[in-house]
């Protein structure tokens, strides 16, 4: 039997954002994943190899290379591969396009967090960062919060303008502080090593959703943002001891591990929207999320193939 090779365009056409967040939630009802991560660094380049095994679902291995200098040579900054294996016998079930898995896992992860924590009637969503992930976030949050005006801020405003031009109905946010203060939901997807979001700009009722930091030396929000917020994450195992967003303030004693109230394995502990509170969600990723995503894509592909 031939092994399915699911390409980006083919798989992308089969997926729906709300349906996908529900699949992510169901994946966390299964036994907790066994995960193994390897991070190798050659400044500023990174190699991430992430593997996961979920009993009853299967196994996945995702390898990503992140070379920030590539775009200057007209090459993608992120490359890699994803392999999906059967839980029953370990045989290769599918090869799924790396960028397809990354798009839906990354934006869907943050959307699930926001759907559980943010104002469901949000009227203003701010996307901070106008890269590839920023475009996916516009699509995801437009589906999850259809009443909201979406604005985009980027350090270089022409790049924000280019992204907005490709997504009718969105607008450029010319000033970051002004845009943060006005937003119900702030979603960050930058490559920053120093915080771009100041906690003094936040007010009760807002939801801050952090994606960009993935290395021990990276942060997108300052200490004040963390101390003023109720904190949640997708996976304590992949964020607390690996990503600067939490590692740095934990080491400094600014926050304690107990301040991270829940992850996706405790979705019932995610608080419903409370206008008197600021909520903060850290999207740290993890191979188990790639596994759930890849399995969902394969199921949709199989259903489509059956007609």
C-alpha positions as CSV (number, residue, x, y, z in Angstrom):
1,X,0.0,0.0,0.0
2,X,1.3,3.4,-0.9
3,X,2.0,5.9,1.8
4,X,0.0,9.2,1.6
5,X,2.0,12.3,0.9
6,X,-0.2,15.2,1.9
7,X,0.8,18.5,0.3
8,X,0.1,22.0,1.6
9,X,-2.6,23.0,-0.9
10,X,-4.3,19.6,-0.8
11,X,-4.4,19.5,3.0
12,X,-5.2,23.1,3.6
13,X,-8.4,22.9,1.5
14,X,-9.7,20.2,3.8
15,X,-9.4,22.1,7.1
16,X,-11.6,24.4,9.2
17,X,-10.3,26.5,12.2
18,X,-13.1,25.8,14.7
19,X,-13.3,22.1,13.8
20,X,-9.5,21.9,14.2
21,X,-9.5,23.5,17.7
22,X,-12.0,20.9,18.7
23,X,-9.7,18.2,17.5
24,X,-6.9,19.7,19.5
25,X,-9.1,19.6,22.6
26,X,-10.0,16.0,22.0
27,X,-6.4,15.0,21.6
28,X,-5.8,16.2,25.1
29,X,-8.5,13.8,26.4
30,X,-6.2,10.9,25.5
31,X,-3.4,9.7,27.7
32,X,-0.7,12.3,28.2
33,X,1.9,12.3,25.4
34,X,5.4,11.1,25.8
35,X,7.6,13.7,24.2
36,X,11.3,14.1,23.4
37,X,12.8,17.3,22.2
38,X,16.3,18.1,20.9
39,X,17.4,21.7,20.5
40,X,20.7,22.5,18.8
41,X,21.9,26.1,18.3
42,X,24.4,27.7,16.0
43,X,23.7,31.4,16.6
44,X,21.4,32.6,15.1
45,X,20.3,29.3,13.6
46,X,18.3,26.5,15.3
47,X,17.6,22.9,14.8
48,X,14.6,21.5,16.6
49,X,13.7,17.8,16.5
50,X,10.5,17.0,18.3
51,X,8.9,13.5,18.7
52,X,5.7,12.4,20.4
53,X,3.8,9.3,21.2
54,X,0.1,9.3,22.3
55,X,-1.4,6.0,23.2
56,X,-4.4,5.3,21.0
57,X,-3.3,8.0,18.4
58,X,0.1,7.3,17.1
59,X,3.6,8.7,16.8
60,X,5.1,11.7,15.0
61,X,8.5,13.1,14.4
62,X,8.9,16.7,13.3
63,X,12.3,18.2,12.5
64,X,12.5,21.9,11.9
65,X,15.5,24.1,10.8
66,X,15.2,27.9,11.5
67,X,17.7,30.0,9.7
68,X,16.8,33.7,10.2
69,X,19.2,34.8,7.5
70,X,17.5,32.8,4.7
71,X,14.9,35.4,3.6
72,X,17.7,37.8,2.6
73,X,18.7,35.1,0.0
74,X,15.1,34.5,-1.0
75,X,14.8,31.3,0.9
76,X,12.2,30.2,3.5
77,X,13.4,30.9,7.1
78,X,11.8,27.6,8.4
79,X,12.1,24.2,6.7
80,X,11.7,20.7,7.9
81,X,9.7,17.4,7.7
82,X,6.9,15.6,9.5
83,X,6.5,11.8,9.7
84,X,3.4,10.1,11.1
85,X,3.5,6.5,12.4
86,X,0.7,4.1,13.4
87,X,0.2,3.5,17.1
88,X,-0.5,-0.3,16.6
89,X,2.6,-1.4,14.8
90,X,4.8,1.7,14.2
91,X,4.5,1.6,10.4
92,X,4.7,4.9,8.5
93,X,1.2,6.1,7.9
94,X,1.8,9.4,6.1
95,X,4.2,12.1,5.2
96,X,2.5,15.5,5.9
97,X,3.8,18.8,4.5
98,X,5.8,20.5,7.2
99,X,4.4,24.0,6.6
100,X,0.8,22.7,6.6
101,X,1.3,21.1,10.0
102,X,3.1,24.2,11.3
103,X,0.5,26.6,10.1
104,X,-2.5,24.9,11.6
105,X,-0.8,23.7,14.8
106,X,0.6,27.2,15.6
107,X,-2.4,29.4,14.9
108,X,-4.9,26.8,16.0
109,X,-3.0,26.3,19.4
110,X,-3.3,30.1,20.1
111,X,-6.9,30.2,18.9
112,X,-7.9,27.4,21.3
113,X,-6.3,29.3,24.1
114,X,-8.1,32.5,23.2
115,X,-11.5,30.7,22.7
116,X,-11.2,29.4,26.3
117,X,-10.0,32.6,27.9
118,X,-10.8,35.8,25.9
119,X,-14.0,37.8,25.5
120,X,-16.2,35.8,23.1
121,X,-17.6,39.1,21.9
122,X,-14.2,40.7,21.2
123,X,-14.4,43.6,18.8
124,X,-10.7,44.4,18.4
125,X,-7.9,41.9,17.8
126,X,-4.3,43.0,17.4
127,X,-1.7,40.8,15.6
128,X,1.8,41.8,16.5
129,X,4.1,40.6,13.7
130,X,3.5,40.5,10.0
131,X,5.4,37.3,9.0
132,X,3.9,34.1,7.8
133,X,2.5,33.2,11.2
134,X,0.8,36.7,11.3
135,X,-1.1,35.8,8.1
136,X,-2.3,32.5,9.6
137,X,-3.4,34.2,12.8
138,X,-5.6,36.6,10.8
139,X,-7.3,33.7,9.2
140,X,-7.7,31.8,12.5
141,X,-8.9,34.7,14.6
142,X,-11.2,35.9,11.9
143,X,-12.9,32.5,12.2
144,X,-12.9,32.4,16.0
145,X,-13.9,36.0,16.6
146,X,-16.0,37.1,13.6
147,X,-17.2,40.3,15.2
148,X,-13.7,41.6,15.7
149,X,-11.8,44.2,13.6
150,X,-8.3,42.8,13.1
151,X,-5.3,45.2,13.1
152,X,-1.7,44.3,12.4
153,X,1.4,46.0,13.8
154,X,5.0,45.3,12.7
155,X,8.3,47.0,13.5
156,X,8.5,47.9,9.8
157,X,5.1,49.3,8.9
158,X,5.4,48.6,5.1
159,X,5.5,44.9,5.9
160,X,2.3,45.2,8.0
161,X,0.7,47.1,5.1
162,X,1.6,44.3,2.7
163,X,0.0,41.7,4.9
164,X,-3.1,43.8,5.4
165,X,-3.4,44.3,1.6
166,X,-3.6,40.5,1.2
167,X,-6.3,40.2,3.8
168,X,-9.3,42.5,3.0
169,X,-11.0,44.0,6.0
170,X,-7.9,44.1,8.2
171,X,-6.1,47.4,9.0
172,X,-2.6,48.5,9.9
173,X,-1.9,49.6,13.5
174,X,0.6,52.5,13.3
175,X,1.4,52.7,17.0
176,X,2.0,49.6,19.2
177,X,1.1,51.1,22.6
178,X,-2.1,52.7,21.3
179,X,-3.1,49.5,19.6
180,X,-2.4,47.3,22.6
181,X,-4.5,49.6,24.9
182,X,-7.4,49.4,22.5
183,X,-7.4,45.7,21.8
184,X,-9.5,43.0,23.5
185,X,-7.1,40.3,22.3
186,X,-3.4,40.8,21.6
187,X,-1.5,38.0,19.7
188,X,2.2,38.3,19.3
189,X,4.3,36.4,16.7
190,X,7.7,38.1,16.6
191,X,11.3,37.0,16.7
192,X,12.1,39.3,19.6
193,X,14.6,38.6,22.4
194,X,13.4,41.6,24.4
195,X,9.8,42.2,25.4
196,X,7.7,44.2,23.0
197,X,4.6,44.2,25.2
198,X,4.6,46.2,28.3
199,X,2.4,45.2,31.2
200,X,1.6,48.8,32.0
201,X,-0.3,49.0,28.7
202,X,-2.7,46.2,29.7
203,X,-6.1,46.5,31.4
204,X,-8.6,44.1,32.9
205,X,-10.7,42.2,30.3
206,X,-7.8,41.8,27.9
207,X,-6.3,38.6,26.7
208,X,-2.6,38.4,25.8
209,X,-1.6,35.5,23.6
210,X,2.2,34.9,23.1
211,X,3.6,32.8,20.3
212,X,7.0,34.1,19.0
213,X,9.5,33.1,21.8
214,X,10.8,29.6,21.3
215,X,14.4,29.9,22.6
216,X,15.7,30.3,26.2
217,X,16.9,33.8,25.3
218,X,13.6,35.1,23.8
219,X,10.7,37.0,25.4
220,X,7.7,39.0,24.0
221,X,6.1,40.3,27.3
222,X,7.8,42.0,30.3
223,X,7.7,41.0,33.9
224,X,4.8,43.4,34.6
225,X,2.6,41.7,32.0
226,X,3.2,38.3,33.7
227,X,2.6,39.5,37.3
228,X,-0.6,41.3,36.3
229,X,-2.1,38.3,34.5
230,X,-3.7,34.9,35.1
231,X,-1.2,32.7,33.3
232,X,-1.9,29.6,31.1
233,X,0.0,27.7,28.5
234,X,-0.5,24.8,26.0
235,X,2.1,22.6,27.6
236,X,4.0,23.1,30.9
237,X,6.4,20.4,29.8
238,X,7.5,22.3,26.7
239,X,7.4,25.9,28.0
240,X,8.5,26.2,31.7
241,X,12.0,24.9,31.3
242,X,12.7,25.6,27.7
243,X,11.5,29.0,26.7
244,X,12.6,32.4,27.9
245,X,9.1,33.7,28.3
246,X,8.8,31.7,31.5
247,X,12.4,30.5,32.1
248,X,13.8,34.0,32.7
249,X,11.1,35.3,35.1
250,X,11.1,31.9,36.9
251,X,14.8,32.1,37.4
252,X,14.6,35.7,38.7
253,X,11.8,34.8,41.1
254,X,9.3,37.1,39.4
255,X,6.8,34.3,39.0
256,X,6.6,30.8,40.5
257,X,5.7,27.6,38.7
258,X,2.4,27.5,40.5
259,X,1.5,30.8,38.8
260,X,1.0,28.9,35.6
261,X,-2.5,27.8,36.4
262,X,-3.2,25.1,33.7
263,X,-2.2,23.7,30.3
264,X,-4.3,22.0,27.7
265,X,-4.3,18.7,29.7
266,X,-6.4,20.7,32.2
267,X,-8.7,22.6,29.8
268,X,-11.5,22.5,32.3
269,X,-9.4,24.8,34.5
270,X,-9.1,27.5,31.9
271,X,-11.2,30.3,33.3
272,X,-14.1,31.6,31.3
273,X,-13.9,35.3,30.3
274,X,-13.8,37.6,33.4
275,X,-13.8,41.3,32.6
276,X,-12.0,42.0,35.9
277,X,-9.0,39.9,34.9
278,X,-6.1,40.0,32.4
279,X,-5.3,36.5,31.0
280,X,-2.1,35.5,29.4
281,X,-1.6,32.4,27.3
282,X,1.8,31.1,26.1
283,X,1.9,29.0,23.0
284,X,5.0,27.0,23.4
285,X,4.2,24.2,21.0
286,X,5.4,20.6,21.3
287,X,5.6,17.5,19.2
288,X,2.4,16.1,20.7
289,X,0.5,19.1,19.1
290,X,2.2,18.3,15.8
291,X,1.0,14.7,16.2
292,X,-2.6,15.7,17.0
293,X,-2.5,18.1,14.0
294,X,-1.0,15.6,11.6
295,X,-3.5,12.9,12.6
296,X,-6.4,15.3,12.1
297,X,-5.1,16.2,8.7
298,X,-4.7,12.5,7.8
299,X,-8.3,11.8,8.9
300,X,-9.6,14.6,6.8
301,X,-7.5,13.4,3.8
302,X,-8.8,9.8,4.2
303,X,-12.4,11.0,4.5
304,X,-12.0,13.1,1.3
305,X,-10.4,10.1,-0.5
306,X,-13.4,8.0,0.4
307,X,-15.6,10.6,-1.2
